[in-house]
Amino acid sequence: MPDPRRPIHREYFATHLEAMSDGTRFPLDTLQTNHGGQPIVARYDLDAIRSRIPRDALRERPTTMWRYRELLPYADENAIVSLGENMSPLLDCHTLGNRLGVPKLRIKDESMLPTGSFKARGMAMAVTMAKALGVTHVGTPTAGNAGGALAAYAARAGMQCTVLMPADTPVVNQREAAWYGARAFVVDGLIHQCGAIVKEGADRGLWFDMSTMKEPYRLEGKKTMGLELADQLGWRLPDAIFYPTGGGTGLVGMHKAFHELRELGWLDPETPLPKLFACQASGCAPVVTAMEQGRDTAELVENATTAASGLRVPKPFADRMILQALRETDGRAIAASEERLRHWTGEAMRAEGVALCPEAGACLAAVETALAAGHIRPEDEIVVFNTGAAQKYVEFLETELPALHRANIDWNKLSS
Ligand SMILES: *Cc1c(COP(=O)(O)O)cnc(C)c1O
């Protein structure tokens, strides 16, 4: 088993793991889950990176998430479990932006990552580390894309995989996990109930628990969204980021990335961090409620429902970290109705040709709300994350069928 502390092909800057609850430190070469009911995060020797690696060194590297290797915890370049995690496009969306009233709108399109969602970033990193630490069987609850992504990376790594999902998980997500060779179980309940089963299985020694924020490395993989965004903007950041928040890994990961980049001096330490907007659906908005009530933690949402399955997380485990990131950046949490998220998903697909997922539709609806409320200005630079591919939401696409004509050609229709 390779020791992740020992640099094999390069300098290695990760130093230790740190518990968010009380600062307890753990060594990197041990398998860690969470501590004191809160996540554990990876830390780096940023001073050493600053003095040894110029930012421009990145220019020569391949355009994948692994180009930020100094800020990632893996040691052995040859032991990465990868399906080709290329940089995702940052698309100017003027047409859609004009419709929303924010012409400087960009969409960071994560739909092209392996398995069709940004979950690939987190799983590539976490499976790489789990494999290096000797794990042979991984398990996860999933509301949608996480199960498929874990199943795919586990297959790639030659590991066993067990996925538990609510019975109303989109059919593509259910099937893909099974097709990638995972044992896929459907549970009559919501994701936190699936999570409780995965935890018990881990306690029984059946598998390693890869739940969102319950091991430290998915966060590091998702952090690369923030590193990449800064890189693509020429080491600047936008005024505001709208991110569809379920478990909150992406939001917390980007926040961590921006702090690390500022401390490194790769970003100007004086530039303000972008306002982070956590976008949720009205049918499941625990973060919105917590912000409104001025709380530090989220309350469990009963009977959570929304077509944006990635947002159906009734109580995110990283709630404290999410709320802290929003408050620290003067951001907000905004809920979108099903009608508005559906509307903006369609608008984006028709106006820009982006394969938008309903979760990102909730973000566009939140942009509309934030602008009307004066939380953002029309001249602001806005980045919306499209976290998944439209193609994975068959049921959602079918609810409102655009006119599909039959093959008995009617030239009157075709000529008009
Ligand atoms: C998982 C998921 C989310 C929520 O992600 P977090 O970073 O855990 O908040 C959003 N959108 C899609 C498409 C997802 O699959």
The ligand as an SDF file (V2000), in Angstrom:
LIG
                    3D

 15 15  0  0  0  0  0  0  0  0999 V2000
  -25.1710   16.5230   -5.4760 C   0  0  0  0  0  0  0  0  0  0  0  0
  -25.6790   17.5700   -6.3590 C   0  0  0  0  0  0  0  0  0  0  0  0
  -25.8720   18.8900   -5.8960 C   0  0  0  0  0  0  0  0  0  0  0  0
  -25.6000   19.2890   -4.4770 C   0  0  0  0  0  0  0  0  0  0  0  0
  -24.2250   19.2400   -4.2310 O   0  0  0  0  0  0  0  0  0  0  0  0
  -23.5110   19.6430   -2.8800 P   0  0  0  0  0  0  0  0  0  0  0  0
  -22.1940   20.1590   -3.2980 O   0  0  0  0  0  0  0  0  0  0  0  0
  -23.3790   18.4090   -2.0670 O   0  0  0  0  0  0  0  0  0  0  0  0
  -24.3380   20.6820   -2.2060 O   0  0  0  0  0  0  0  0  0  0  0  0
  -26.2780   19.8390   -6.8190 C   0  0  0  0  0  0  0  0  0  0  0  0
  -26.5410   19.5310   -8.1020 N   0  0  0  0  0  0  0  0  0  0  0  0
  -26.3850   18.2760   -8.5730 C   0  0  0  0  0  0  0  0  0  0  0  0
  -26.7020   18.0020  -10.0080 C   0  0  0  0  0  0  0  0  0  0  0  0
  -25.9430   17.2540   -7.7290 C   0  0  0  0  0  0  0  0  0  0  0  0
  -25.7810   16.0280   -8.2190 O   0  0  0  0  0  0  0  0  0  0  0  0
  1  2  1  0
  2  3  1  0
  2 14  2  0
  3  4  1  0
  3 10  2  0
  4  5  1  0
  5  6  1  0
  6  7  2  0
  6  8  1  0
  6  9  1  0
 10 11  1  0
 11 12  2  0
 12 13  1  0
 12 14  1  0
 14 15  1  0
M  END
$$$$
